Amino acid sequence: MSCHTRTEQDQFGSLEIPAEALYGIQTARAVANFPLSGYRLPAVFIRAYAEVKLACSRVNAALGHLPAPVAQVVETACHELIRGEHHDQIVVDAFQGGAGTSTNMNFNEVVANRAAMLMGQPCGSGAVHPLHHVNLHQSTNDTYPTALKVAVLHELKALEQPVTALQETLQRKEQAHRDVLRLGRTELQDAVPVTMGMTFGAWAEAIARDRWRIFKCRERIRQVNLGGTAVGTGLGAPRDYVLRVTDELRRITGLKLSRAENLVDATQNLDDFVEVSGMLKACAVNLLKISGDIRLLSSGPSTGLGELRIPAMQTGSTVMPGKVNPVIPEAVAQAALRVMSNDALAGQVAALGNLELNQFMPLMAHSILESLHLLRQAVTLLHTRCLAQAEPDAERCREHVNDGGALAAVLVPAVGYARAEAIAHTAQEKGISLAQAAAEELDMPEEAIAALLSPERMRQLGYTEETYTAFKADTAKSEDEA
């Protein structure tokens, strides 16, 4: 054996393992078997799995199933992983066969060998055994999904903060720009006016719903199947261990975890992850919609809408000097699309499980954790590098309102549809604003007509008789004089 390797054996033969590696032969075989994606487990999942192993070790020690000296070093090794140490030793590809067995063995070997080192023994010595000690009374089929739920709960909590911050910023801008009129558009065609405050307010409401959904997501996946072992019957685990291990995990994580009432169901079915993924997709849908709105409102700026000014982040072209692109909304949109596709994948993964276990659990883990990470980053980017500094171009908005045909709809309750339509045609034929055309047709000052487009008028829900009383009086007066 080389001085830089050690030899380990299993039922398939022997392998040379790097001497300094904390993982062992089971992990090495999995690395060779699954050279698929190059993706590794995210840090949040590694920490969560270490928390699960720590809970199992503590309960086994408390019940006398694990020797105290072994439990002590196993606990220390788990804490090191929770702190972020040794993550480079979790080396199995994120996509793997076996429903996560290779990942579980990777953890078992790393914890066991690190614990052995803490006892003064070399890696691979067996002083702390991956299966007999670290994996005692456990199965991949209860530890892997439990660790995934713990990781998802941690990530949901982390996602709430940027979502809340974005909602609050949009609400502030709703108030700040409540008097800035802009031309509303339906089907990308001119419509009736709205205010910029309403635009920010609609975005804020959508994000507020996402905030509520994220909170509700945590209720959907707080029940875990830890203690159910292979298929949810608890086979091979003492009853006292099964009843206590989830409580210990709850104390370690600070999460509101509980043991699933039906461990068989919780072991084989993944629809709770699908439900969470669907809520994450809803957030992605809103981010995609808002990003598209931002790109349209800021388009041009010279020949586009140009009604919203967003921060210039970087040079936009290698051939067109001075060009600046809306790179942040574009990047956010791509992240949102990925989350939406991950949701479709999550549904297929859950549906393809067979009988007592879902063999594609690693793909579910990768998809949902990627979605959570992407959403947290996307919401933060959209907030801090775009919307926090976004401001309306009030003058450009005013020009578009005055030049558009929005006034025609506002005139209908006062002069009727046919006459309002005729005024709109006059404006188009003469190339003048609709306010000018209405002023000529009705023989009224433009100011009286423009008053119908005030921000206060736009904020009213519908109209009352009083809304048009003064306008109708002026109209009647001008007609009498004529």
RANORMO-V959667 format. One record per helix or strand of 2 or more residues. SS is the DSSP state (H for helix, E for strand). FROM is the first residue (numbers start at 1). TO is the last residue. If there is no record, write none. Layout:
{{SS;FROM;TO} {SS;FROM;TO}}
This chain:
{{E;5;10} {E;13;18} {H;25;33} {H;43;62} {H;68;82} {H;87;89} {H;101;118} {H;130;134} {H;140;176} {E;181;186} {E;189;195} {H;196;220} {E;223;224} {H;239;253} {E;258;259} {H;263;268} {H;271;297} {E;308;309} {H;327;351} {H;361;387} {E;391;392} {H;394;403} {H;406;415} {H;417;430} {H;434;442} {H;446;453} {H;455;459} {H;465;481}}
